[in-house]
């Protein structure tokens, strides 16, 4: 548990003053709690049995006693009225309880608030880190699992940290304080009362380890559930189209059953653990009570001191039980902390030099020099010794069979991936030496599946340049033919669209994507199958928007559609890991009205 907290020390460092003051207040509150049983001793020994008080705290509570002046046959009795001693003891009880509540409130506010802020910073750091990991990393991950780590796992880490600050630290301080005071008041009796602690800690350690293992299995099963749900709900149209709801229900039930099995094992261990702690604690209580009563009877211990010990004994076992009951929260938290730490320790990023080149606005030339690329070292290269040059402002088509590597070729320009061999250059500069943000600001992409976000149409277009004024957003919307379908929407450009633009048609989504690329105003434009799947009317509008978008920009068009390639000046053919230049007429891109690509 402490190791899990320590591994996030860089997030804790900023809030250490709050934790320090909180810890100090916890210590002060513990001292107040340790003093709370002593008014009871004063009431019993002073107000009831009329015995003089010894020790600085009982004397402070009862008040200074005059010299004894009355012999009761056994002992001298003070003349302080019983009512006075009782009222002073009751006042002291109320004062101590009130001060304890105040210190408890202050420590909770300081430490719990700091703990909440630590977790917010941790979640932000993890989300930011995941966004900047390379596409090679994300290609191997399940989105549901990553979402689970940044939500459920962070929540469980939060619960663990709150438990550490709110339960572990106060109770550990209380245990130490109780042990010190009990040994100080009566060393032999105190050591006997504390003899029960080692068995309790052994039981706690044994069951904590087993609960942690069960919690880890449950967390892994929960992660598989999140991944499965994200995958199927994200493809719910396909599930319903193929009538596979029952099949997906069965798959989900299987994963749900795995999670239930692991969770029930953790519940079983926790259910066994708590009674064992109570039984061991009962044994200690019975032993202390028996010995204490004998000591009171034979006169070697005052009744009030015995009652204080019983109160301390109850207070001693209460922190132990509290610590034992937080084992499940801590076990889940440490398991989730391992999953969070695993992601934070991954450094699979696209690297850049310390003194990277900053591009203001590129002219737009692109060059590949003997580029070889493979997604994995043990896989066949997708591209091998690929070389070509695109001049600034040129419009070039990229053709080839499905899976030949066309999209991979385009992914190397904005450095979504880096080639194993060769060089990719923009304006004659190796892209690996250019600042990554500066490089990607030079490139706009329009993909076959537009990446739209839940929100308004305006916000989706504005995503291309958050600094652009509203008038500029409207200009791009009109140029991309977005304004034409806004009239039929309830709130126009402020209409909220579903996730991935699910409430819009394919042509509408693509036009929004084009408007966004227009707003970005990058000198290099990459179009990846921008008209695939569109009807004729939508295709005409999208092509007109693309034509306006590509004016004055270096444009690379990946497409199987002849209409999308009509305006290209050259064709690059990707085939068999190599790139060759093809003649327009040879592949059917003549000047006729209905060109048809051949031999692709």
C-alpha positions as CSV (number, residue, x, y, z in Angstrom):
1,X,0.0,0.0,0.0
2,X,2.7,2.5,1.0
3,X,4.7,1.4,-2.1
4,X,1.7,2.2,-4.2
5,X,1.5,5.6,-2.7
6,X,5.2,6.1,-3.0
7,X,5.2,5.4,-6.8
8,X,3.0,8.4,-7.3
9,X,5.2,10.6,-5.2
10,X,5.7,13.1,-8.0
11,X,2.0,13.8,-7.8
12,X,2.1,14.0,-4.0
13,X,5.0,16.4,-3.8
14,X,3.0,19.5,-4.7
15,X,0.6,18.8,-1.8
16,X,3.1,17.8,0.8
17,X,2.5,21.0,3.0
18,X,-1.2,20.0,3.3
19,X,-0.3,16.5,4.1
20,X,2.3,17.7,6.6
21,X,-0.1,20.0,8.4
22,X,-2.8,17.2,8.3
23,X,-0.4,14.7,9.9
24,X,0.4,17.2,12.6
25,X,-3.3,17.7,13.3
26,X,-3.8,14.0,13.3
27,X,-1.1,13.6,16.0
28,X,-2.8,16.4,18.1
29,X,-6.1,14.7,17.6
30,X,-4.7,11.4,18.8
31,X,-3.4,13.0,22.0
32,X,-6.9,14.4,22.6
33,X,-8.4,10.9,22.0
34,X,-5.9,9.4,24.4
35,X,-7.0,11.8,27.1
36,X,-10.7,11.2,26.7
37,X,-10.9,8.1,29.1
38,X,-9.3,9.9,32.0
39,X,-12.3,12.0,33.0
40,X,-14.0,8.6,33.6
41,X,-11.3,7.7,36.1
42,X,-11.8,11.0,37.9
43,X,-15.5,10.4,38.1
44,X,-15.1,6.8,39.5
45,X,-12.1,7.4,41.8
46,X,-12.7,11.0,42.7
47,X,-16.5,11.7,42.6
48,X,-17.7,8.2,43.6
49,X,-15.0,6.6,45.7
50,X,-13.7,10.0,47.0
51,X,-10.1,9.1,46.6
52,X,-7.4,11.8,45.9
53,X,-6.2,12.0,42.3
54,X,-2.6,11.4,41.3
55,X,-0.9,12.2,38.1
56,X,-1.0,15.5,36.3
57,X,-4.0,14.8,34.0
58,X,-6.4,13.5,36.7
59,X,-5.3,16.3,39.0
60,X,-5.8,18.8,36.2
61,X,-9.3,17.5,35.6
62,X,-10.4,17.2,39.3
63,X,-8.7,20.4,40.4
64,X,-6.1,21.0,43.1
65,X,-7.0,19.0,46.2
66,X,-6.6,20.4,49.8
67,X,-4.8,18.4,52.4
68,X,-6.7,15.3,53.5
69,X,-8.7,15.9,56.6
70,X,-10.9,12.9,57.0
71,X,-10.1,9.3,57.8
72,X,-12.5,6.7,56.6
73,X,-10.8,3.8,58.4
74,X,-8.7,2.9,55.4
75,X,-7.6,6.1,53.6
76,X,-7.6,9.8,53.9
77,X,-10.5,11.4,51.9
78,X,-10.4,14.9,50.3
79,X,-13.0,17.4,51.2
80,X,-13.6,18.5,47.5
81,X,-17.4,18.2,47.0
82,X,-18.4,15.2,44.8
83,X,-20.6,17.5,42.7
84,X,-17.6,19.7,41.9
85,X,-15.4,16.8,40.8
86,X,-18.3,15.4,38.7
87,X,-19.0,18.7,36.9
88,X,-15.3,19.3,36.2
89,X,-15.0,15.8,34.8
90,X,-18.1,16.2,32.6
91,X,-16.8,19.5,31.4
92,X,-13.4,18.0,30.6
93,X,-15.2,15.2,28.7
94,X,-17.2,17.6,26.6
95,X,-14.1,19.8,26.0
96,X,-12.0,16.8,24.9
97,X,-14.7,15.4,22.6
98,X,-15.3,18.8,21.0
99,X,-11.6,19.3,20.4
100,X,-11.3,15.8,19.0
101,X,-14.1,16.5,16.6
102,X,-12.5,19.8,15.6
103,X,-9.1,18.3,15.0
104,X,-10.7,15.4,13.1
105,X,-12.6,17.8,10.8
106,X,-9.4,19.8,10.1
107,X,-7.3,16.8,9.4
108,X,-10.0,15.3,7.1
109,X,-10.4,18.6,5.2
110,X,-6.6,19.0,4.7
111,X,-5.7,15.5,3.8
112,X,-8.8,14.3,1.9
113,X,-8.9,17.5,-0.2
114,X,-5.2,17.1,-1.0
115,X,-5.8,13.4,-1.8
116,X,-8.6,14.3,-4.2
117,X,-6.4,16.9,-6.0
118,X,-3.6,14.3,-6.3
119,X,-6.0,11.9,-8.1
120,X,-7.3,14.6,-10.4
121,X,-3.7,15.4,-11.4
122,X,-2.9,11.7,-11.8
123,X,-5.9,11.2,-14.1
124,X,-5.0,14.2,-16.1
125,X,-1.4,13.1,-16.4
126,X,-2.4,9.6,-17.4
127,X,-4.9,10.8,-20.1
128,X,-2.3,13.2,-21.5
129,X,0.3,10.5,-21.5
130,X,-1.9,8.0,-23.3
131,X,-2.8,10.6,-26.0
132,X,0.9,11.1,-26.8
133,X,1.8,7.4,-27.0
134,X,2.5,6.3,-30.6
135,X,0.0,4.8,-32.9
136,X,2.1,1.6,-32.8
137,X,1.2,1.4,-29.1
138,X,-2.5,2.1,-29.7
139,X,-2.7,-0.4,-32.5
140,X,-2.0,-3.2,-30.0
141,X,-4.5,-2.0,-27.3
142,X,-8.2,-2.3,-26.8
143,X,-9.8,1.1,-26.3
144,X,-12.1,-0.3,-23.6
145,X,-9.1,-1.4,-21.5
146,X,-7.5,2.0,-21.8
147,X,-10.7,3.8,-20.9
148,X,-11.1,1.5,-17.9
149,X,-7.6,2.4,-16.7
150,X,-8.2,6.1,-16.9
151,X,-11.7,5.8,-15.2
152,X,-12.2,2.7,-13.0
153,X,-8.6,2.2,-12.1
154,X,-8.0,5.8,-11.2
155,X,-11.2,5.8,-9.1
156,X,-9.9,2.8,-7.1
157,X,-6.5,4.4,-6.7
158,X,-8.4,7.4,-5.3
159,X,-10.3,5.2,-2.9
160,X,-7.0,3.7,-1.7
161,X,-5.3,7.1,-1.3
162,X,-8.3,8.4,0.6
163,X,-8.2,5.3,2.8
164,X,-4.5,5.9,3.5
165,X,-5.0,9.5,4.5
166,X,-8.4,9.0,6.2
167,X,-8.0,5.6,7.8
168,X,-4.5,4.2,7.8
169,X,-2.5,7.2,9.1
170,X,-4.9,8.2,11.9
171,X,-5.3,4.6,13.1
172,X,-1.6,3.8,13.0
173,X,-0.9,7.0,15.0
174,X,-3.6,6.0,17.4
175,X,-2.2,2.5,17.8
176,X,1.3,3.9,18.6
177,X,-0.1,6.4,21.0
178,X,-2.2,3.7,22.8
179,X,0.7,1.4,23.1
180,X,3.0,4.1,24.6
181,X,0.4,5.3,27.1
182,X,-0.6,1.8,28.2
183,X,3.0,0.8,28.8
184,X,3.7,4.1,30.6
185,X,0.7,3.7,33.0
186,X,1.3,0.1,33.8
187,X,4.2,-1.6,31.9
188,X,3.3,-5.2,32.7
189,X,-0.4,-4.9,32.2
190,X,0.2,-2.8,29.1
191,X,2.5,-5.4,27.5
192,X,0.0,-8.1,28.3
193,X,-2.8,-6.1,26.6
194,X,-0.6,-5.5,23.5
195,X,0.4,-9.2,23.3
196,X,-2.6,-9.7,21.0
197,X,-1.2,-7.3,18.4
198,X,1.2,-9.7,16.7
199,X,-1.4,-12.4,15.9
200,X,-3.7,-9.7,14.6
201,X,-1.0,-8.3,12.3
202,X,-0.2,-11.8,11.1
203,X,-3.8,-12.5,10.2
204,X,-4.0,-9.1,8.5
205,X,-0.9,-9.7,6.4
206,X,-2.0,-13.3,5.4
207,X,-5.4,-12.3,4.3
208,X,-4.4,-9.0,2.7
209,X,-2.1,-10.9,0.3
210,X,-4.9,-13.4,-0.7
211,X,-7.5,-10.6,-1.1
212,X,-5.1,-8.6,-3.3
213,X,-4.6,-11.6,-5.6
214,X,-8.4,-12.1,-5.9
215,X,-8.8,-8.3,-6.5
216,X,-6.2,-8.5,-9.3
217,X,-8.1,-11.3,-11.0
218,X,-11.4,-9.4,-10.6
219,X,-9.9,-6.2,-12.0
220,X,-8.5,-8.0,-15.0
221,X,-12.0,-9.5,-15.6
222,X,-13.6,-6.1,-15.3
223,X,-11.2,-4.7,-17.9
224,X,-12.2,-7.4,-20.3
225,X,-15.8,-6.5,-19.7
226,X,-15.1,-2.9,-20.4
227,X,-13.2,-3.7,-23.6
228,X,-16.0,-6.1,-24.8
229,X,-18.8,-3.6,-24.1
230,X,-16.9,-0.7,-25.8
231,X,-16.2,-2.9,-28.9
232,X,-19.8,-4.2,-29.3
233,X,-21.6,-1.0,-28.4
234,X,-19.4,0.9,-30.8
235,X,-20.4,-1.6,-33.5
236,X,-24.0,-2.0,-32.5
237,X,-25.3,-1.4,-36.1
238,X,-23.3,-4.4,-37.3
239,X,-24.5,-6.5,-34.3
240,X,-28.1,-5.7,-35.1
241,X,-27.7,-6.0,-38.8
242,X,-26.4,-9.6,-38.5
243,X,-28.9,-10.4,-35.7
244,X,-26.1,-11.3,-33.3
245,X,-27.5,-9.8,-30.1
246,X,-27.9,-13.3,-28.5
247,X,-24.3,-14.2,-29.5
248,X,-23.0,-11.0,-28.0
249,X,-25.1,-11.6,-24.9
250,X,-23.5,-15.0,-24.4
251,X,-20.0,-13.5,-24.9
252,X,-20.7,-10.8,-22.4
253,X,-22.2,-13.2,-19.9
254,X,-19.0,-15.4,-20.1
255,X,-16.8,-12.4,-19.2
256,X,-19.3,-11.3,-16.6
257,X,-19.2,-14.7,-15.0
258,X,-15.4,-14.5,-14.8
259,X,-15.6,-11.2,-13.0
260,X,-18.3,-12.6,-10.6
261,X,-16.2,-15.6,-9.8
262,X,-13.1,-13.5,-8.9
263,X,-15.2,-10.9,-7.0
264,X,-17.0,-13.6,-5.0
265,X,-13.6,-15.1,-4.0
266,X,-12.5,-11.7,-2.7
267,X,-15.9,-11.3,-0.9
268,X,-15.4,-14.8,0.7
269,X,-11.9,-14.0,2.0
270,X,-13.1,-10.6,3.3
271,X,-16.1,-12.2,5.0
272,X,-13.7,-14.8,6.7
273,X,-11.1,-12.2,7.6
274,X,-13.3,-9.8,9.6
275,X,-14.7,-12.5,12.1
276,X,-11.2,-13.8,12.6
277,X,-10.1,-10.4,13.7
278,X,-13.1,-10.0,16.0
279,X,-12.4,-13.5,17.6
280,X,-8.7,-12.7,18.2
281,X,-9.7,-9.3,19.6
282,X,-12.3,-10.9,21.9
283,X,-9.6,-13.3,23.3
284,X,-7.5,-10.3,24.2
285,X,-10.4,-8.5,25.8
286,X,-11.3,-11.5,27.9
287,X,-7.7,-11.9,29.1
288,X,-7.3,-8.3,30.0
289,X,-10.7,-8.1,31.8
290,X,-9.9,-11.2,33.9
291,X,-6.4,-10.1,34.9
292,X,-7.6,-6.5,35.5
293,X,-10.5,-7.5,37.7
294,X,-8.1,-9.6,39.8
295,X,-5.7,-6.7,40.2
296,X,-8.6,-4.3,41.3
297,X,-9.8,-6.9,43.8
298,X,-6.4,-7.4,45.4
299,X,-5.8,-3.6,45.5
300,X,-2.8,-3.5,43.1
301,X,-4.8,-1.4,40.5
302,X,-7.3,1.4,41.0
303,X,-10.8,0.8,39.6
304,X,-10.6,4.0,37.5
305,X,-7.3,3.0,36.0
306,X,-8.7,-0.4,35.1
307,X,-11.7,1.3,33.3
308,X,-9.2,3.5,31.4
309,X,-7.4,0.4,30.3
310,X,-10.7,-1.2,29.1
311,X,-11.4,2.0,27.2
312,X,-7.9,1.9,25.7
313,X,-8.3,-1.8,24.9
314,X,-11.5,-1.1,23.0
315,X,-9.8,1.8,21.3
316,X,-6.9,-0.5,20.5
317,X,-8.9,-3.1,18.7
318,X,-11.1,-0.6,16.9
319,X,-8.2,0.8,14.8
320,X,-7.1,-2.8,14.1
321,X,-10.5,-3.7,12.9
322,X,-10.7,-0.5,10.8
323,X,-7.3,-1.4,9.2
324,X,-8.5,-4.9,8.6
325,X,-11.7,-3.7,6.9
326,X,-9.8,-1.4,4.6
327,X,-7.7,-4.3,3.2
328,X,-10.2,-4.9,0.3
329,X,-10.1,-1.2,-0.7
330,X,-6.3,-1.2,-0.5
331,X,-6.0,-4.5,-2.4
332,X,-8.2,-3.2,-5.2
333,X,-6.3,0.1,-5.1
334,X,-2.9,-1.5,-5.3
335,X,-3.9,-3.7,-8.2
336,X,-5.3,-0.7,-10.1
337,X,-2.2,1.3,-9.2
338,X,-0.1,-1.3,-10.9
339,X,-2.2,-1.0,-14.0
340,X,-1.9,2.8,-13.9
341,X,1.8,2.7,-13.3
342,X,2.2,0.2,-16.2
343,X,0.8,2.8,-18.6
344,X,2.7,5.7,-17.1
345,X,6.0,3.8,-17.5
346,X,5.5,3.2,-21.2
347,X,7.6,5.5,-23.3
348,X,6.5,4.3,-26.7
349,X,6.4,7.8,-28.2
350,X,7.5,9.4,-31.4
351,X,10.7,11.1,-30.3
352,X,12.1,14.4,-31.5
353,X,15.5,16.0,-30.9
354,X,16.1,18.6,-28.2
355,X,16.6,21.4,-30.7
356,X,13.9,20.5,-33.2
357,X,13.3,22.6,-36.3
358,X,10.2,24.8,-36.1
359,X,8.3,25.3,-39.4
360,X,6.2,28.5,-39.8
361,X,4.4,27.6,-42.9
362,X,5.8,24.9,-45.2
363,X,6.0,25.4,-49.0
364,X,4.7,21.8,-49.3
365,X,7.3,19.7,-51.0
366,X,7.4,16.0,-50.0
367,X,10.2,13.5,-50.6
368,X,10.6,9.9,-49.8
369,X,14.2,8.6,-50.0
370,X,14.6,4.8,-50.0
371,X,12.0,4.3,-47.3
372,X,11.4,0.9,-45.8
373,X,8.7,0.4,-43.2
374,X,7.3,-2.6,-41.3
375,X,4.7,-2.5,-38.5
376,X,6.7,-5.2,-36.6
377,X,10.3,-6.2,-36.8
378,X,9.3,-9.8,-37.5
379,X,6.8,-8.9,-40.2
380,X,7.3,-8.5,-43.9
381,X,7.9,-4.8,-44.9
382,X,4.9,-2.9,-46.1
383,X,7.1,-0.5,-48.1
384,X,10.6,-1.3,-49.3
385,X,13.1,1.3,-50.8
386,X,10.2,3.6,-51.6
387,X,11.3,6.8,-53.3
388,X,9.3,9.7,-54.9
389,X,9.0,13.5,-54.8
390,X,6.0,15.8,-54.8
391,X,6.5,19.4,-55.7
392,X,4.8,22.3,-53.7
393,X,1.2,22.8,-54.8
394,X,1.2,19.6,-56.9
395,X,-1.9,17.3,-56.8
396,X,-0.8,13.6,-56.9
397,X,-3.0,10.5,-56.8
398,X,-2.0,7.4,-54.9
399,X,-3.4,4.1,-56.3
400,X,-3.0,0.4,-55.6
401,X,-4.9,-2.6,-54.4
402,X,-6.5,-2.8,-51.0
403,X,-3.8,-3.5,-48.4
404,X,-0.9,-2.5,-50.7
405,X,0.3,0.2,-48.2
406,X,-1.2,3.4,-49.5
407,X,-2.5,4.6,-46.1
408,X,0.7,3.5,-44.5
409,X,2.6,5.6,-47.0
410,X,0.6,8.7,-46.0
411,X,1.0,7.9,-42.3
412,X,4.7,8.4,-42.5
413,X,4.4,12.0,-43.5
414,X,2.9,13.4,-40.3
415,X,5.1,10.8,-38.4
416,X,2.3,8.6,-37.1
417,X,5.0,6.0,-37.6
418,X,8.7,6.2,-38.4
419,X,10.4,4.1,-41.1
420,X,13.0,1.6,-40.2
421,X,15.2,2.8,-43.1
422,X,15.3,5.8,-45.3
423,X,14.1,9.4,-44.9
424,X,10.9,11.3,-45.3
425,X,11.4,15.0,-46.0
426,X,9.1,18.0,-46.0
427,X,10.6,21.1,-47.6
428,X,13.9,19.3,-47.8
429,X,14.0,18.7,-44.0
430,X,14.0,15.3,-42.4
431,X,10.6,15.1,-40.6
432,X,12.4,13.4,-37.6
433,X,14.2,16.7,-37.0
434,X,11.1,18.8,-37.1
435,X,9.1,19.7,-34.0
436,X,6.2,17.2,-34.0
437,X,3.5,19.8,-33.3
438,X,5.0,22.1,-35.9
439,X,5.1,19.3,-38.5
440,X,1.5,18.2,-38.0
441,X,0.2,21.8,-38.3
442,X,1.4,21.7,-41.9
443,X,-0.8,18.7,-42.7
444,X,-4.6,18.3,-42.9
445,X,-6.3,15.0,-43.3
446,X,-9.6,14.0,-44.7
447,X,-10.3,10.3,-44.1
448,X,-12.8,7.8,-45.4
449,X,-14.4,7.7,-42.0
450,X,-14.5,11.2,-40.6
451,X,-13.5,11.5,-37.0
452,X,-16.4,13.6,-35.5
453,X,-16.9,14.1,-31.8
454,X,-20.0,14.4,-29.7
455,X,-20.9,18.0,-29.7
456,X,-22.2,20.7,-32.0
457,X,-21.4,20.9,-35.7
458,X,-19.8,24.3,-35.0
459,X,-17.4,22.8,-32.4
460,X,-16.5,19.9,-34.8
461,X,-15.5,22.4,-37.5
462,X,-13.8,24.7,-35.0
463,X,-11.7,21.8,-33.9
464,X,-9.5,22.5,-37.0
465,X,-8.4,25.8,-35.5
466,X,-9.7,26.7,-32.0
467,X,-8.4,30.3,-32.5
468,X,-10.5,31.0,-35.6
469,X,-13.4,33.5,-35.3
470,X,-17.0,32.4,-35.9
471,X,-17.2,34.2,-39.2
472,X,-14.3,32.1,-40.5
473,X,-16.0,28.9,-39.4
474,X,-19.1,29.9,-41.3
475,X,-17.1,30.6,-44.4
476,X,-15.6,27.1,-44.3
477,X,-19.0,25.6,-43.7
478,X,-20.4,27.3,-46.8
479,X,-17.4,26.5,-49.0
480,X,-17.6,22.8,-48.0
481,X,-21.4,22.7,-48.6
482,X,-22.2,22.2,-44.9
483,X,-24.5,25.2,-44.8
484,X,-26.8,23.5,-47.3
485,X,-28.0,20.9,-44.9
486,X,-28.0,23.0,-41.8
487,X,-31.4,24.4,-42.7
488,X,-33.0,21.0,-42.0
489,X,-31.5,20.7,-38.6
490,X,-33.3,22.0,-35.4
491,X,-30.5,24.2,-34.2
492,X,-28.5,24.7,-37.4
493,X,-24.8,24.8,-36.9
494,X,-25.3,24.5,-33.2
495,X,-27.1,21.1,-33.5
496,X,-25.6,18.5,-31.3
497,X,-24.6,15.4,-33.3
498,X,-24.1,11.9,-31.9
499,X,-20.8,10.2,-31.2
500,X,-18.8,9.8,-34.5
501,X,-21.6,11.8,-36.2
502,X,-24.0,8.9,-36.0
503,X,-27.0,11.2,-36.5
504,X,-25.7,12.4,-39.9
505,X,-25.3,10.8,-43.3
506,X,-22.0,9.8,-44.7
507,X,-21.9,12.8,-47.1
508,X,-22.8,15.2,-44.3
509,X,-20.1,13.9,-42.1
510,X,-17.5,14.1,-44.9
511,X,-18.5,17.7,-45.6
512,X,-18.0,18.7,-42.0
513,X,-14.6,17.0,-42.1
514,X,-13.7,19.0,-45.2
515,X,-14.8,22.3,-43.5
516,X,-12.6,21.4,-40.6
517,X,-9.6,20.8,-42.9
518,X,-10.3,24.1,-44.6
519,X,-10.3,25.9,-41.3
520,X,-6.9,24.3,-40.4
521,X,-5.5,25.9,-43.6
522,X,-2.5,23.5,-43.8
523,X,-0.2,23.7,-46.9
524,X,-0.2,19.9,-47.2
525,X,-3.5,18.0,-47.7
526,X,-3.9,14.2,-47.5
527,X,-7.2,12.7,-48.8
528,X,-7.7,9.0,-47.9
529,X,-10.6,7.5,-49.8
530,X,-12.7,10.7,-49.3
531,X,-15.6,9.7,-51.5
532,X,-15.9,5.9,-50.8
533,X,-19.5,4.9,-50.0
534,X,-21.2,8.1,-51.0
535,X,-24.1,8.4,-53.3
536,X,-23.8,10.3,-56.5
537,X,-25.4,13.5,-55.2
538,X,-23.2,13.5,-52.0
539,X,-20.1,12.7,-54.0
540,X,-20.6,15.7,-56.3
541,X,-20.9,18.0,-53.3
542,X,-17.9,16.4,-51.5
543,X,-15.8,16.6,-54.6
544,X,-16.6,20.3,-55.1
545,X,-15.6,20.9,-51.5
546,X,-12.4,19.0,-51.9
547,X,-11.6,20.9,-55.1
548,X,-11.9,24.2,-53.2
549,X,-9.9,22.8,-50.3
550,X,-7.0,21.6,-52.4
551,X,-6.4,24.9,-54.2
552,X,-2.9,26.1,-53.7
553,X,-2.0,23.1,-51.5
554,X,0.2,20.1,-52.0
555,X,-2.4,17.3,-52.2
556,X,-2.1,13.6,-52.0
557,X,-5.3,11.7,-53.0
558,X,-5.7,8.0,-52.1
559,X,-8.7,6.6,-53.9
560,X,-10.1,3.8,-56.0
561,X,-12.7,6.3,-57.4
562,X,-11.8,7.8,-60.8
563,X,-13.9,10.9,-60.0
564,X,-11.7,11.6,-56.9
565,X,-8.6,11.3,-59.1
566,X,-9.8,13.4,-62.0
567,X,-7.7,16.5,-61.2
568,X,-4.4,14.8,-60.2
569,X,-1.4,15.6,-62.3
570,X,0.5,12.4,-61.5
571,X,-0.2,8.9,-60.2
572,X,1.9,6.9,-57.8
573,X,1.2,3.2,-57.9
574,X,1.8,1.2,-54.6
575,X,2.3,-2.5,-55.4
576,X,4.4,-5.3,-54.0
577,X,6.1,-3.0,-51.4
578,X,7.3,-0.7,-54.2
579,X,6.2,2.6,-55.6
580,X,6.1,3.3,-59.3
581,X,4.8,6.2,-61.3
582,X,1.9,5.4,-63.7
583,X,0.5,7.1,-66.7
584,X,-3.0,8.5,-66.3
585,X,-4.3,7.1,-69.6
586,X,-2.8,3.7,-68.9
587,X,-5.0,3.3,-65.8
588,X,-8.1,4.7,-67.5
589,X,-7.9,8.3,-66.3
590,X,-8.5,10.0,-69.7
591,X,-10.7,12.9,-70.5
592,X,-13.9,10.9,-71.0
593,X,-16.8,11.5,-68.8
594,X,-16.8,8.2,-67.0
595,X,-13.2,7.2,-66.4
596,X,-12.6,3.7,-64.9
597,X,-9.5,2.6,-63.1
598,X,-8.0,-0.6,-64.7
599,X,-5.6,-3.3,-63.4
600,X,-5.8,-2.1,-59.8
